[in-house]
């Protein structure tokens, strides 16, 4: 009575077939074998950080994979952030911009602010940050954080999403996702922005 179907939790030792089966049970279909391989690689990276992978983690992982175009103009190569009580937070990152790696350092009011400023030093998008939102995908201290960023430039408004167990990395992924959308060409004007 009141018993629902048993959901098997995936973990570090789960294989590719278990991963594919769980995606199918969730109604998630990936476009190609390459997309499945990329999602599985991301799953293994996440499984190294978390003990148990929940359905919400899989949905965020695959959603992040789906919204990330294979030919991203801006890609995060590495990120290092330092934040210490009484000190100004500092970020150092390396971005791939059209295939060429560029490094940047910046300070900010917090680790996310420092990371965004480091991105802007490289990208110089002149966009305006309209929204920064963080949500926990699952419970626990090892949960993934899902970040949404909304940017505006010249009347265009775009959203970007990123997920990671490190909230600063998730934030940079979301910021770059939005920047890639701005870079990729025209998009419908956001309904809240008047022409």
NORGIJO-V52684 format. One record per residue. N is the residue number from 1. RES is the residue in one letter. PSI is psi in radians with two decimals (999 if undefined). NEAR is the number of other ideal C-beta (glycine too) atoms within 8 Angstrom. D_FIRST is the distance of its C-alpha to the first C-alpha in Angstrom with 2 decimals. Layout:
BEGIN
n:res:psi:near:d_first
N:RES:PSI:NEAR:D_FIRST
N:RES:PSI:NEAR:D_FIRST
END
This chain:
BEGIN
n:res:psi:near:d_first
1:X:2.18:2:0.00
2:X:0.14:3:3.79
3:X:2.21:3:5.39
4:X:3.04:4:8.73
5:X:2.55:3:11.72
6:X:2.17:4:13.69
7:X:2.11:5:16.87
8:X:2.23:6:19.90
9:X:2.34:7:22.26
10:X:2.67:12:25.86
11:X:-2.90:9:28.71
12:X:-0.58:7:32.39
13:X:-0.02:4:32.24
14:X:2.46:10:30.29
15:X:3.10:6:32.53
16:X:-0.70:7:33.59
17:X:-0.70:6:31.46
18:X:-0.69:10:28.23
19:X:-0.85:13:29.42
20:X:-0.77:10:30.23
21:X:-0.74:8:26.92
22:X:-0.68:12:24.97
23:X:-0.76:13:27.31
24:X:-0.73:9:26.74
25:X:-0.57:6:22.92
26:X:-0.04:9:23.66
27:X:0.37:5:26.06
28:X:2.15:9:29.10
29:X:2.20:6:32.21
30:X:2.59:11:35.35
31:X:-0.53:4:38.72
32:X:2.96:6:40.35
33:X:-0.60:5:40.26
34:X:-0.71:6:42.30
35:X:-0.69:11:39.70
36:X:-0.78:11:37.00
37:X:-0.74:8:39.36
38:X:-0.76:9:40.10
39:X:-0.69:14:36.44
40:X:-0.68:11:35.73
41:X:-0.72:8:38.72
42:X:-0.65:11:37.41
43:X:-0.79:14:33.99
44:X:-0.69:9:35.82
45:X:-0.77:8:37.86
46:X:-0.71:13:34.78
47:X:-0.48:12:33.11
48:X:-0.42:6:36.31
49:X:-0.50:7:35.76
50:X:2.56:11:32.00
51:X:-0.77:5:29.86
52:X:2.45:7:26.75
53:X:2.11:12:26.87
54:X:2.92:9:24.04
55:X:-0.72:8:23.53
56:X:-0.62:8:25.52
57:X:-0.77:13:28.30
58:X:-0.75:15:28.52
59:X:-0.72:10:28.69
60:X:-0.71:12:31.44
61:X:-0.81:14:33.24
62:X:-0.63:12:33.39
63:X:-0.74:10:34.19
64:X:-0.70:13:37.00
65:X:-0.70:12:38.24
66:X:-0.62:8:38.21
67:X:-0.09:8:40.21
68:X:1.89:9:42.72
69:X:2.55:6:45.52
70:X:-0.56:4:46.94
71:X:0.90:4:50.40
72:X:2.39:9:49.79
73:X:-0.72:9:53.10
74:X:2.15:13:51.96
75:X:2.45:7:49.93
76:X:2.16:13:49.13
77:X:-0.86:8:50.77
78:X:2.73:6:50.47
79:X:2.33:12:49.86
80:X:2.21:7:50.89
81:X:2.40:12:50.32
82:X:2.22:9:51.73
83:X:2.09:8:50.72
84:X:2.47:5:52.14
85:X:2.25:3:52.48
86:X:-0.04:3:55.87
87:X:2.74:8:56.50
88:X:2.19:5:56.26
89:X:2.53:14:53.38
90:X:2.44:12:54.70
91:X:2.44:18:53.32
92:X:2.25:10:54.88
93:X:2.83:16:53.56
94:X:2.20:11:54.65
95:X:2.58:15:53.86
96:X:2.09:12:54.67
97:X:1.85:11:56.41
98:X:0.52:5:57.13
99:X:-0.17:4:57.17
100:X:2.22:6:59.48
101:X:2.36:8:58.19
102:X:2.37:9:59.18
103:X:2.70:7:58.63
104:X:2.58:12:58.41
105:X:2.54:8:58.25
106:X:2.74:12:57.47
107:X:2.73:8:56.77
108:X:-3.13:14:54.53
109:X:-0.27:5:52.95
110:X:3.06:8:49.88
111:X:-0.66:12:48.75
112:X:-0.76:11:47.27
113:X:-0.76:10:50.44
114:X:-0.74:16:52.61
115:X:-0.76:18:50.73
116:X:-0.70:13:50.99
117:X:-0.64:12:54.70
118:X:-0.69:14:55.23
119:X:-0.82:16:53.69
120:X:-0.56:10:55.93
121:X:-0.60:10:59.02
122:X:-0.87:11:58.49
123:X:-0.65:10:57.12
124:X:0.96:6:59.14
125:X:-0.42:9:56.93
126:X:0.49:4:58.13
127:X:2.83:10:54.72
128:X:2.29:6:53.18
129:X:1.99:9:49.79
130:X:-0.53:7:47.95
131:X:2.40:8:44.44
132:X:2.02:10:42.94
133:X:2.35:7:39.21
134:X:2.32:10:37.00
135:X:2.53:8:33.21
136:X:2.27:9:31.02
137:X:-0.72:12:28.79
138:X:3.06:9:26.42
139:X:2.83:4:26.32
140:X:2.79:5:28.66
141:X:-0.27:3:32.40
142:X:0.26:7:32.41
143:X:2.67:11:30.76
144:X:2.51:15:32.66
145:X:2.40:14:34.48
146:X:2.15:13:34.85
147:X:2.40:16:38.15
148:X:2.32:12:39.45
149:X:2.36:17:43.20
150:X:2.18:13:45.09
151:X:2.63:16:48.81
152:X:2.42:11:51.55
153:X:2.18:10:54.92
154:X:0.77:3:57.47
155:X:-0.13:8:55.08
156:X:2.40:11:52.38
157:X:2.25:12:49.01
158:X:2.65:10:46.66
159:X:2.61:10:43.38
160:X:2.56:18:42.57
161:X:2.63:14:39.43
162:X:2.59:17:39.09
163:X:2.46:14:36.44
164:X:2.80:10:37.04
165:X:-0.35:9:36.11
166:X:2.01:7:39.63
167:X:-0.51:10:39.77
168:X:-0.72:12:43.53
169:X:-0.77:11:43.16
170:X:-0.68:16:40.39
171:X:-0.78:16:42.81
172:X:-0.69:15:45.70
173:X:-0.77:16:43.62
174:X:-0.75:14:42.68
175:X:-0.79:15:46.33
176:X:-0.61:16:47.64
177:X:-0.78:14:45.14
178:X:-0.74:15:46.55
179:X:-0.68:16:50.11
180:X:-0.63:14:49.64
181:X:-0.70:11:48.56
182:X:-0.70:12:51.68
183:X:-0.51:8:53.78
184:X:-0.17:8:52.39
185:X:-3.04:4:54.07
186:X:2.55:3:53.64
187:X:2.79:8:50.32
188:X:2.47:3:49.60
189:X:2.48:9:50.64
190:X:2.39:8:47.84
191:X:-0.36:4:47.45
192:X:-0.10:4:47.98
193:X:2.09:9:51.35
194:X:2.49:2:54.21
195:X:999:4:56.85
END
